[in-house]
């Protein structure tokens, strides 16, 4: 009997999808946080990090014969669960049966990571730019190298699949590797998690190269005011900051050379007495709301890009508060924001990674 006769019978895509849906439901009932790879259309990855991962994958000449089938599998929804953590990718792929795939990737050596951070520090202005892949072509090329960049070499990848395919890289493994590219569209920070490095190290080098105190903010950025009360709604030292729309209108000053009439003097005395007895609202309240509303608007997008923008803005706010000696006020308001969004696990992970906890 030839080996081809031992292969499992072909299962139509529609049948596979139905089977995959049932399996996902079983896994959810058992408490497993199922995370399928869902691709709309034929494009697997659309963002910088997703595309870069797939391009790097396709540069592995030893694997090119199996990659085509992998692309087909990931497009038709066969990767029903994909979990990425430090140095390991675990997945479930629906084929003739349900197969378990495990891929391990070596951690990026510090001897590679530290020079990489240093080399790219002048080309990345913020955490947002890093996660969105918005930087100069030279920086992109430096990050995407196999030998001394973020992407692994074939020798740094090991994989296994429970399917009976004799090939070293089966189509199920290839589908999972492409699925990683799609997942990086949604959560680019996972590439750094997978290589066991902290993407904030790269931003830390930016802080050294471009101090926040020496580089003026761009148009539309946070921290355009020198008044910390604009950011955190804090009263000034005397506690009597006057609101823009609620300043008390006093009678006109006396005309040069003429004494004020008695009625005017009495009115001024009454107004002054009211000012002392009734606390005036602070002008900072609306500015404070606007700043935190902006952070909330980024969070409301519920995607990695929005979360990255919120994290970047919060880091700047904390740095500014530290400079002004108002960290306690920032910490209180940030704690309230974090508590409101504690169910957004991706946001909390990003805040923790940035040291905002």
TAWO-V9965 format. One line per field, one symbol per residue. ss: DSSP state (A for helix, B for strand, O for the rest). phi: phi as a letter, one per 20 degrees, with the letter a starting at -180 (. if undefined). Layout:
ss=???
phi=???
This chain:
ss=OOAAAAOOOOOOAAAAAAAAAAAAAAAAAOOOOOOOOOOOOOOOOOOAAAAAAAAAAAOOAAAAAAAAAAAAAAAOOOBBBBBBBOOBBBBBBBOOOBBBBBBBBOOOOAAAAAAAAAAAAAAOOOAAAAAAOOOOAAAAAAAOOOOOOOOOOAAABBBBBOOOOOOOOOAAAAAAAAAAAAAAAAOOOAAAAAOOOOOAAAAAAAAAAOOOOOOOOOOOOOOOOOOAAAAAOOOOOOOOOOOOOOOOOOOOOOOOOOOOOAAAAAAAAAAAAAAAAOOOOOOAAAAAAAAAAAAAAAAOOOOAAAAAAAAAAAAAAAAAAAAOOOAAAAAAAAAAAAAAOOOOAAAAAAAAAOOOO
phi=.ffffeffffdggffffffffffffffffeneffcfeddendefccdgffffffffffefffdffdfgfffffffenfeebbcdcgmbccbccecfcededccdcfffgffefffffffefedceafffffemdbfgffgfffefefccfefegfedcbbbefeffffdeffffffffffgfffgecfffffffemcdfffffffffffcgfeddfffgnefmedeefffedmeffgemcfeffecffeefffffgncffffffffffffffffffecfefefegfffffffffffffffflcffffffffffffffffffffemcffffgfffffffffdfeefffffffffeneb
